[in-house]
Amino acid sequence: MIDYNKVRVEISLANLLANVRRFQGVCPTIIPVIKSDAYGHGLAEVARALQGEGIATLAVGFVNEAVALRRSGWVGRILALLGPVDDEDTVALWEHDILAAIANADQLARVAEAARTRGRLAVCLKFDTGMRRLGFRPEALPQLLDALAANPALVPVMASTHLASADMPDREAQVAVQAARFQDVIDVLARAGHRVEANIANSAGGMAHAGCRMDSMRLGIAMYGANPFYGTAWEEKGEGLAQTMQVSAPVLHVHTLARGEGVSYGWTYVTGRDREVAVVGVGYADNYSRSLSNRGFMNIKGHRVPILGRVCMQMTVVDVSRLVGEEGPGVRPGDRAWLLGGPGPGTIAPEELADWWDTIPYEVFCLLGMNPRSHAA
Ligand SMILES: *Cc1c(COP(=O)(O)O)cnc(C)c1O
């Protein structure tokens, strides 16, 4: 976490819960995904907010995240999507009652070996139906079933696979292929006596592909208020989610740039006329990307103000001319400049910031969320 700055990240847990509720009732069982510090929203705080919301299972990535979640006081089921990567992780599955995804024969052998002394372990079997990252290939099912038969202490209770293109309207056919392959896997498992909770859908899968809802869905980005279909023909399917993260930084200095003057390193921006500029105390050291140089906007007092010149390590210059004129509200050192969210018509959506940054809201949340953070109910 970053602690050397004056950036403030404000998380609305009420909005996060409102987003979760949108899925409850539509999808049979929701597994909120809170890996990577809940996409920058705070693992423990988000888990606590979800308590009492009818959520039985939370998903994280690495087993050490699962341990941190258990230590935070979460007593429900924890799914570690990446499974154990070393002996410390393996032991933790028993010690902290963690359901781990097992994605290859090595992982299976490791937990089977530990099960000999530690006893029964419920596991999630992860299948690769097309993403080509992690998981058993469907063709490897016979060997997998043999390994399970040889290690009855390992009890598959869940099976998962991950969609590569659920958010792309022109890839519906590929989603259907993955779903069909996965259904075949589930059927084979069932015939071998393994009745598992099956899940395939992430946010986009649950929203756009009713056939992918299965027994449970793994809900990530939509819970954090970003539309997975932004910029596509399906954009309206993801509209109306509530923004959960807002980020601001202080104005440090306000002054006038005369016509023809450059600003910031390299003078990559030169004024065509006199301009009022504000220097805001945030930069790439605060995970506010340098790729926003001459491209991004901030929101000051409800007005969109463009970034002028290069984003620096701890400072960014914005054009506040429109705020400083006769009609404007004025700008002074100490005022807040919003990088994300903020008041009024200038409010900045995560999808917009991600566009200027040339990335996706996932990365915006993970990176900006490392700054000093507070949570409101
Ligand atoms: C991160 C993740 C999700 C959540 O995806 P979103 O697109 O954020 O909803 C679901 N499943 C797996 C395996 C993941 O790694």
The ligand as an SDF file (V2000), in Angstrom:
LIG
                    3D

 15 15  0  0  0  0  0  0  0  0999 V2000
  -11.1000  -12.5430  -11.5430 C   0  0  0  0  0  0  0  0  0  0  0  0
  -11.8790  -13.7390  -11.8590 C   0  0  0  0  0  0  0  0  0  0  0  0
  -13.2830  -13.6790  -11.9570 C   0  0  0  0  0  0  0  0  0  0  0  0
  -14.0550  -12.3870  -11.8840 C   0  0  0  0  0  0  0  0  0  0  0  0
  -14.0920  -11.8090  -13.1740 O   0  0  0  0  0  0  0  0  0  0  0  0
  -14.8440  -10.4340  -13.4590 P   0  0  0  0  0  0  0  0  0  0  0  0
  -14.6650  -10.2270  -14.9150 O   0  0  0  0  0  0  0  0  0  0  0  0
  -14.1430   -9.3970  -12.6550 O   0  0  0  0  0  0  0  0  0  0  0  0
  -16.2560  -10.6050  -13.0430 O   0  0  0  0  0  0  0  0  0  0  0  0
  -13.9590  -14.8590  -12.1480 C   0  0  0  0  0  0  0  0  0  0  0  0
  -13.3050  -16.0440  -12.2660 N   0  0  0  0  0  0  0  0  0  0  0  0
  -11.9660  -16.1320  -12.2000 C   0  0  0  0  0  0  0  0  0  0  0  0
  -11.3130  -17.4580  -12.3560 C   0  0  0  0  0  0  0  0  0  0  0  0
  -11.2060  -14.9930  -12.0180 C   0  0  0  0  0  0  0  0  0  0  0  0
   -9.8860  -15.0780  -11.9680 O   0  0  0  0  0  0  0  0  0  0  0  0
  1  2  1  0
  2  3  1  0
  2 14  2  0
  3  4  1  0
  3 10  2  0
  4  5  1  0
  5  6  1  0
  6  7  2  0
  6  8  1  0
  6  9  1  0
 10 11  1  0
 11 12  2  0
 12 13  1  0
 12 14  1  0
 14 15  1  0
M  END
$$$$
